Amino acid sequence: MWDDLQAFKADFFKALAHPLRIRILELLAEGHKSVNEIQTILNSEGSTVSQQLSVLRNKNIVTGTKHGKQVVYSLRDPLIMKLLDVAKEIFNNHLVSTISILEELDTSNENTNDKEVKRNS
């Protein structure tokens, strides 16, 4: 059972491992959209959008419903957006940490430069 769960998680995260797929999911969180709507919003080629939607559909992350000649896509499970929100929080935490490290380095460099100026005076 654990192996099945680990395999599911790995496949699921592989399906999310593309910036365009993430952006598509963010758009679908706002509501149902057709391929043409997604393509227009993203200013991306239809074949590229269709290809990414196919990956998401094959992994059961989005669903497509035919409305006349158009297929309208939606999120299969709204919890996906919670996952993406958590990923954003993790990114922000890393960003804050990186900024803090850079500020510490900058302060350290300023102190070093001040000591060199005093020695050379």
CNS distance restraints for C-alpha pairs under 8 A (distance, minus, plus):
assign (resid   1 and name CA) (resid   5 and name CA) 6.38 0.50 0.50
assign (resid   2 and name CA) (resid   6 and name CA) 6.09 0.50 0.50
assign (resid   3 and name CA) (resid   7 and name CA) 6.06 0.50 0.50
assign (resid   4 and name CA) (resid   8 and name CA) 6.10 0.50 0.50
assign (resid   5 and name CA) (resid   9 and name CA) 6.20 0.50 0.50
assign (resid   6 and name CA) (resid  10 and name CA) 6.15 0.50 0.50
assign (resid   7 and name CA) (resid  11 and name CA) 6.15 0.50 0.50
assign (resid   8 and name CA) (resid  12 and name CA) 5.95 0.50 0.50
assign (resid   9 and name CA) (resid  13 and name CA) 6.09 0.50 0.50
assign (resid  10 and name CA) (resid  14 and name CA) 6.11 0.50 0.50
assign (resid  11 and name CA) (resid  15 and name CA) 6.24 0.50 0.50
assign (resid  11 and name CA) (resid  59 and name CA) 7.69 0.50 0.50
assign (resid  12 and name CA) (resid  16 and name CA) 6.59 0.50 0.50
assign (resid  12 and name CA) (resid  59 and name CA) 6.85 0.50 0.50
assign (resid  13 and name CA) (resid  17 and name CA) 6.10 0.50 0.50
assign (resid  15 and name CA) (resid  21 and name CA) 7.91 0.50 0.50
assign (resid  15 and name CA) (resid  55 and name CA) 6.53 0.50 0.50
assign (resid  15 and name CA) (resid  56 and name CA) 6.28 0.50 0.50
assign (resid  15 and name CA) (resid  59 and name CA) 6.83 0.50 0.50
assign (resid  16 and name CA) (resid  21 and name CA) 6.28 0.50 0.50
assign (resid  16 and name CA) (resid  22 and name CA) 6.22 0.50 0.50
assign (resid  16 and name CA) (resid  56 and name CA) 7.88 0.50 0.50
assign (resid  17 and name CA) (resid  21 and name CA) 7.56 0.50 0.50
assign (resid  17 and name CA) (resid  22 and name CA) 7.75 0.50 0.50
assign (resid  18 and name CA) (resid  22 and name CA) 6.40 0.50 0.50
assign (resid  19 and name CA) (resid  23 and name CA) 6.24 0.50 0.50
assign (resid  20 and name CA) (resid  24 and name CA) 6.13 0.50 0.50
assign (resid  20 and name CA) (resid  49 and name CA) 8.00 0.50 0.50
assign (resid  20 and name CA) (resid  52 and name CA) 7.29 0.50 0.50
assign (resid  21 and name CA) (resid  25 and name CA) 6.25 0.50 0.50
assign (resid  21 and name CA) (resid  52 and name CA) 5.87 0.50 0.50
assign (resid  21 and name CA) (resid  53 and name CA) 7.29 0.50 0.50
assign (resid  21 and name CA) (resid  56 and name CA) 7.41 0.50 0.50
assign (resid  22 and name CA) (resid  26 and name CA) 6.28 0.50 0.50
assign (resid  23 and name CA) (resid  27 and name CA) 6.28 0.50 0.50
assign (resid  24 and name CA) (resid  28 and name CA) 6.19 0.50 0.50
assign (resid  24 and name CA) (resid  38 and name CA) 7.13 0.50 0.50
assign (resid  24 and name CA) (resid  53 and name CA) 7.95 0.50 0.50
assign (resid  25 and name CA) (resid  29 and name CA) 6.15 0.50 0.50
assign (resid  25 and name CA) (resid  75 and name CA) 7.15 0.50 0.50
assign (resid  25 and name CA) (resid  81 and name CA) 7.75 0.50 0.50
assign (resid  26 and name CA) (resid  30 and name CA) 7.04 0.50 0.50
assign (resid  26 and name CA) (resid  81 and name CA) 7.34 0.50 0.50
assign (resid  27 and name CA) (resid  31 and name CA) 7.13 0.50 0.50
assign (resid  27 and name CA) (resid  33 and name CA) 7.93 0.50 0.50
assign (resid  27 and name CA) (resid  38 and name CA) 7.51 0.50 0.50
assign (resid  28 and name CA) (resid  32 and name CA) 5.70 0.50 0.50
assign (resid  28 and name CA) (resid  33 and name CA) 6.46 0.50 0.50
assign (resid  28 and name CA) (resid  73 and name CA) 7.29 0.50 0.50
assign (resid  28 and name CA) (resid  74 and name CA) 5.62 0.50 0.50
assign (resid  28 and name CA) (resid  75 and name CA) 6.17 0.50 0.50
assign (resid  29 and name CA) (resid  74 and name CA) 7.74 0.50 0.50
assign (resid  29 and name CA) (resid  75 and name CA) 6.83 0.50 0.50
assign (resid  29 and name CA) (resid  78 and name CA) 7.40 0.50 0.50
assign (resid  29 and name CA) (resid  81 and name CA) 6.81 0.50 0.50
assign (resid  31 and name CA) (resid  74 and name CA) 6.80 0.50 0.50
assign (resid  32 and name CA) (resid  72 and name CA) 6.27 0.50 0.50
assign (resid  32 and name CA) (resid  73 and name CA) 5.52 0.50 0.50
assign (resid  32 and name CA) (resid  74 and name CA) 4.82 0.50 0.50
assign (resid  32 and name CA) (resid  75 and name CA) 7.93 0.50 0.50
assign (resid  33 and name CA) (resid  37 and name CA) 5.89 0.50 0.50
assign (resid  33 and name CA) (resid  38 and name CA) 6.39 0.50 0.50
assign (resid  33 and name CA) (resid  72 and name CA) 5.31 0.50 0.50
assign (resid  33 and name CA) (resid  73 and name CA) 5.38 0.50 0.50
assign (resid  33 and name CA) (resid  74 and name CA) 6.80 0.50 0.50
assign (resid  34 and name CA) (resid  38 and name CA) 6.27 0.50 0.50
assign (resid  34 and name CA) (resid  70 and name CA) 6.62 0.50 0.50
assign (resid  34 and name CA) (resid  71 and name CA) 5.73 0.50 0.50
assign (resid  34 and name CA) (resid  72 and name CA) 4.23 0.50 0.50
assign (resid  34 and name CA) (resid  73 and name CA) 5.89 0.50 0.50
assign (resid  35 and name CA) (resid  39 and name CA) 5.94 0.50 0.50
assign (resid  35 and name CA) (resid  46 and name CA) 7.10 0.50 0.50
assign (resid  35 and name CA) (resid  49 and name CA) 6.96 0.50 0.50
assign (resid  35 and name CA) (resid  50 and name CA) 6.81 0.50 0.50
assign (resid  35 and name CA) (resid  70 and name CA) 7.74 0.50 0.50
assign (resid  35 and name CA) (resid  71 and name CA) 6.89 0.50 0.50
assign (resid  35 and name CA) (resid  72 and name CA) 6.96 0.50 0.50
assign (resid  35 and name CA) (resid  73 and name CA) 7.55 0.50 0.50
assign (resid  36 and name CA) (resid  40 and name CA) 6.06 0.50 0.50
assign (resid  36 and name CA) (resid  46 and name CA) 7.10 0.50 0.50
assign (resid  37 and name CA) (resid  41 and name CA) 6.16 0.50 0.50
assign (resid  38 and name CA) (resid  42 and name CA) 6.03 0.50 0.50
assign (resid  38 and name CA) (resid  49 and name CA) 7.41 0.50 0.50
assign (resid  39 and name CA) (resid  43 and name CA) 5.63 0.50 0.50
assign (resid  39 and name CA) (resid  44 and name CA) 5.16 0.50 0.50
assign (resid  39 and name CA) (resid  45 and name CA) 6.30 0.50 0.50
assign (resid  39 and name CA) (resid  46 and name CA) 5.78 0.50 0.50
assign (resid  39 and name CA) (resid  49 and name CA) 6.28 0.50 0.50
assign (resid  40 and name CA) (resid  44 and name CA) 6.85 0.50 0.50
assign (resid  44 and name CA) (resid  48 and name CA) 6.91 0.50 0.50
assign (resid  44 and name CA) (resid  49 and name CA) 6.84 0.50 0.50
assign (resid  45 and name CA) (resid  49 and name CA) 6.40 0.50 0.50
assign (resid  46 and name CA) (resid  50 and name CA) 5.93 0.50 0.50
assign (resid  47 and name CA) (resid  51 and name CA) 5.98 0.50 0.50
assign (resid  48 and name CA) (resid  52 and name CA) 6.35 0.50 0.50
assign (resid  49 and name CA) (resid  53 and name CA) 6.09 0.50 0.50
assign (resid  50 and name CA) (resid  54 and name CA) 6.02 0.50 0.50
assign (resid  51 and name CA) (resid  55 and name CA) 6.58 0.50 0.50
assign (resid  52 and name CA) (resid  56 and name CA) 6.43 0.50 0.50
assign (resid  53 and name CA) (resid  57 and name CA) 5.93 0.50 0.50
assign (resid  53 and name CA) (resid  62 and name CA) 7.65 0.50 0.50
assign (resid  54 and name CA) (resid  58 and name CA) 5.98 0.50 0.50
assign (resid  55 and name CA) (resid  59 and name CA) 6.37 0.50 0.50
assign (resid  56 and name CA) (resid  60 and name CA) 6.32 0.50 0.50
assign (resid  56 and name CA) (resid  61 and name CA) 5.18 0.50 0.50
assign (resid  56 and name CA) (resid  62 and name CA) 5.71 0.50 0.50
assign (resid  57 and name CA) (resid  61 and name CA) 5.77 0.50 0.50
assign (resid  57 and name CA) (resid  62 and name CA) 4.99 0.50 0.50
assign (resid  57 and name CA) (resid  63 and name CA) 5.90 0.50 0.50
assign (resid  57 and name CA) (resid  64 and name CA) 7.44 0.50 0.50
assign (resid  60 and name CA) (resid  76 and name CA) 6.81 0.50 0.50
assign (resid  61 and name CA) (resid  75 and name CA) 6.30 0.50 0.50
assign (resid  61 and name CA) (resid  76 and name CA) 5.41 0.50 0.50
assign (resid  61 and name CA) (resid  77 and name CA) 7.04 0.50 0.50
assign (resid  62 and name CA) (resid  73 and name CA) 6.52 0.50 0.50
assign (resid  62 and name CA) (resid  74 and name CA) 5.53 0.50 0.50
assign (resid  62 and name CA) (resid  75 and name CA) 4.47 0.50 0.50
assign (resid  62 and name CA) (resid  76 and name CA) 4.73 0.50 0.50
assign (resid  62 and name CA) (resid  77 and name CA) 7.80 0.50 0.50
assign (resid  63 and name CA) (resid  73 and name CA) 5.54 0.50 0.50
assign (resid  63 and name CA) (resid  74 and name CA) 5.50 0.50 0.50
assign (resid  63 and name CA) (resid  75 and name CA) 6.29 0.50 0.50
assign (resid  63 and name CA) (resid  76 and name CA) 5.65 0.50 0.50
assign (resid  64 and name CA) (resid  71 and name CA) 5.79 0.50 0.50
assign (resid  64 and name CA) (resid  72 and name CA) 5.42 0.50 0.50
assign (resid  64 and name CA) (resid  73 and name CA) 4.42 0.50 0.50
assign (resid  64 and name CA) (resid  74 and name CA) 6.62 0.50 0.50
assign (resid  65 and name CA) (resid  71 and name CA) 5.34 0.50 0.50
assign (resid  65 and name CA) (resid  72 and name CA) 5.24 0.50 0.50
assign (resid  65 and name CA) (resid  73 and name CA) 6.45 0.50 0.50
assign (resid  66 and name CA) (resid  70 and name CA) 5.79 0.50 0.50
assign (resid  66 and name CA) (resid  71 and name CA) 4.33 0.50 0.50
assign (resid  66 and name CA) (resid  72 and name CA) 6.25 0.50 0.50
assign (resid  67 and name CA) (resid  71 and name CA) 5.87 0.50 0.50
assign (resid  67 and name CA) (resid  72 and name CA) 6.84 0.50 0.50
assign (resid  75 and name CA) (resid  80 and name CA) 7.83 0.50 0.50
assign (resid  78 and name CA) (resid  82 and name CA) 7.49 0.50 0.50
assign (resid  79 and name CA) (resid  83 and name CA) 6.51 0.50 0.50
assign (resid  80 and name CA) (resid  84 and name CA) 6.36 0.50 0.50
assign (resid  81 and name CA) (resid  85 and name CA) 6.03 0.50 0.50
assign (resid  82 and name CA) (resid  86 and name CA) 6.19 0.50 0.50
assign (resid  83 and name CA) (resid  87 and name CA) 6.27 0.50 0.50
assign (resid  84 and name CA) (resid  88 and name CA) 6.20 0.50 0.50
assign (resid  85 and name CA) (resid  89 and name CA) 6.30 0.50 0.50
assign (resid  86 and name CA) (resid  90 and name CA) 6.22 0.50 0.50
assign (resid  87 and name CA) (resid  91 and name CA) 6.17 0.50 0.50
assign (resid  88 and name CA) (resid  92 and name CA) 6.15 0.50 0.50
assign (resid  89 and name CA) (resid  93 and name CA) 6.15 0.50 0.50
assign (resid  90 and name CA) (resid  94 and name CA) 6.25 0.50 0.50
assign (resid  91 and name CA) (resid  95 and name CA) 6.10 0.50 0.50
assign (resid  92 and name CA) (resid  96 and name CA) 6.10 0.50 0.50
assign (resid  93 and name CA) (resid  97 and name CA) 6.16 0.50 0.50
assign (resid  94 and name CA) (resid  98 and name CA) 6.06 0.50 0.50
assign (resid  95 and name CA) (resid  99 and name CA) 6.11 0.50 0.50
assign (resid  96 and name CA) (resid 100 and name CA) 6.17 0.50 0.50
assign (resid  97 and name CA) (resid 101 and name CA) 6.29 0.50 0.50
assign (resid  98 and name CA) (resid 102 and name CA) 6.20 0.50 0.50
assign (resid  99 and name CA) (resid 103 and name CA) 6.11 0.50 0.50
assign (resid 100 and name CA) (resid 104 and name CA) 6.19 0.50 0.50
assign (resid 101 and name CA) (resid 105 and name CA) 6.20 0.50 0.50
assign (resid 102 and name CA) (resid 106 and name CA) 6.08 0.50 0.50
assign (resid 103 and name CA) (resid 107 and name CA) 6.15 0.50 0.50
assign (resid 104 and name CA) (resid 108 and name CA) 6.06 0.50 0.50
assign (resid 105 and name CA) (resid 109 and name CA) 6.07 0.50 0.50
assign (resid 106 and name CA) (resid 110 and name CA) 6.19 0.50 0.50
assign (resid 107 and name CA) (resid 111 and name CA) 6.26 0.50 0.50
assign (resid 108 and name CA) (resid 112 and name CA) 6.23 0.50 0.50
assign (resid 109 and name CA) (resid 113 and name CA) 6.08 0.50 0.50
assign (resid 110 and name CA) (resid 114 and name CA) 6.12 0.50 0.50
assign (resid 111 and name CA) (resid 115 and name CA) 6.31 0.50 0.50
assign (resid 112 and name CA) (resid 116 and name CA) 6.33 0.50 0.50
assign (resid 113 and name CA) (resid 117 and name CA) 6.22 0.50 0.50
assign (resid 114 and name CA) (resid 118 and name CA) 6.31 0.50 0.50
assign (resid 115 and name CA) (resid 119 and name CA) 6.22 0.50 0.50
assign (resid 116 and name CA) (resid 120 and name CA) 6.13 0.50 0.50
assign (resid 117 and name CA) (resid 121 and name CA) 6.18 0.50 0.50
